[in-house]
Amino acid sequence: MPSVYESYTYDQLKELPDDQKITALKELKTIYPDNKDLAKHLDTAHIAISNMVGKYLEGKSVGRKKMTEEEKAQAKEQRKLKKQAEEAKAQQQIQQEQQEEVQSEDKVVTTLPEIKNEESNTTTPITQSIQPKTNSFSIKLEKNLTGEEATARLNGIANSLLKDNTYKISLVIEEVEEA
């Protein structure tokens, strides 16, 4: 004997009152014991039938649990605390890296080798000093250079500057005549 509900579509089945829905699902499950087969017969997704069977025949709750206002507030507070902890950890890591950088700079105070000025047979020291307490440095260069050499030196100095720091620059460039 054919089932009364066998000709129903999934949408028609969904629209039935809960007690009729239970009866219809019981009858359909006798014909199609596997949820996949029932879903194929009703031309719908397997998960939709599984959820319906679980809810009405097995008494399972499906879907997400609705949060109370208190639970929402608690979850929001937990997210806020987690974000603060992550920010604090990132800040601590930045401070540690800065501290390590300062410690490594404490060890670096260099005097570069003297460069012999070929035109005047004098030596010009190039000095670079790093003052770790103020976390700054200074460069002083006094030498007669060709345009190409000066460009290379100035590019090297410019590349050593940090983008976020502020610098005071005093620069004097004079063209000298060769003797």
Secondary structure, DSSP 8 states (H G I E B T S, - for coil): ---TTTT--HHHHHHS-HHHHHHHHHHHHHH--SHHHHHHHHTS-HHHHHHHHHHHTS----S-----HHHHHHHHHHHHHHHHHHHHHHHHHHHHHHHHHHHHHHH--EE---EEETTTTEEE--EEEEETTTTEEEEE------HHHHHHHHHHHHHTS-TTS--------------
